[in-house]
Amino acid sequence: MQEIDFQRQGRYFHHPETPYFVEFISGPPSVGQDPISGFKELSLETGKIRLLSPTDCVKDRLAAFYHWGDRQSLEQALLVARSREIDLDNVESWSIREGNKDEFEKFKRRLND
């Protein structure tokens, strides 16, 4: 990362010319208490990027909404759920296991609006 001018600051790598940062998570990756079930790969000229499945992406964004009340994360979860096929039953059972059934119902109502 230093070869391309990213500097480590704690567990993140920052670049002076971008507001974005890079984080290398320790494994195994999970959303709440659930391990991530699978990744999608996107091939670019520069290499491959491993991405969360749409279902795990929604769960990740909902985790921020559930645990920190982050309304922007709720909106992001809705955007993904409306534009990609997700396993809503999986999201619901995960939400219940995480103790957030009521918040899931808010998400589901907004999704169906």
N, C-alpha and C positions, 0 to 999 in steps of 0.2 A: 504494500500500500504506500510505503514511503517513496518508492520509485516513481509513483505518479502523483506525488505531493500531498497525499493524505497524511494527516498527523493524528496519532492516537491521543484521545482524551478520555481516560477511564476505559470503558468497554466499547466506546464508539471511535470511528475514524472520521475526521472532518477534513474538508478541503476548503481553502480560503475563497474559492471562486464559485461555490455553490452552497445553497442553504440546506442541502441534503446531507445525510450522513450514512455511514455503513456500520452495521452491527453484525458480528459473527456470533450466532447463538450457540450455546453449548447444547449438546444432544442429551437425550433424544428430544427433538422439537415436540411441543405439545400446545394444546389450546385448553387452558384451565387444567383439569386433571386428565384429559384425554390425549393420548399420543396422536399425532397427525397421521391420518390413514393413508395418505398417498400424495405424491407430488405430480405436477404437470411439468413438462419441459417445453421451453421455447427456444428454438434454435435461431441464432443470429450470426452474422458474419464473424463476429468476435468470439463466439462460443455459445454455450448453452446456459440458460438460466433455469433454475428449478423454482417452481411457483407452487403455492398452496392450491389445492383444488378449490373450486368456487364454494363448496360447502364448508371447508375448513376456513376459508377466507371470511365467510359470513360469521362463523363462530368466533374467529379472532376479533373481528370488529365488534361483535356483540359483547365479548368479554370486556372490552374497554367501556362499553356502555353500561354493562351490569356492575362492574367493580368501581368505576370512577364517575359514572353518570355522564360520560362524554357523549353529548348529543350529536356531534359531528361523526363519531364512530357509528352511531345508529343510522345516520343518513348514508354512510358508506356501505353498511350492511344491506340497506334497502336497495341501493344502486346495484350492488352485485347480484342480489337475489332477484331483482327485476330483469336483469340483462343476461343472466346465466342460469342454467339448470342446476338446482341444488336439491339436496335430500332434506326436505323440511322436517320429516319425521326424525331424522338424525339430529337436526338442530334443536328440535323440541326436547327430545330425550336428554341430550347433553345439557340443555338449559335447566331442566328439572334436576338433574344430578348436581349441577352447579348451584342449586338453590334459587333459581331465578325464573320460576314459572310465570309469575305476574308480569315481569319485564318482557318475557317471551311473548306473552299475549298482546302486549302493546306493539311489539314488532310485527306480529302476525296481522293485527288489525290494520296497521299502517301499510303492510305489504298488500293487503287485499283492497285497499282504498283505490 
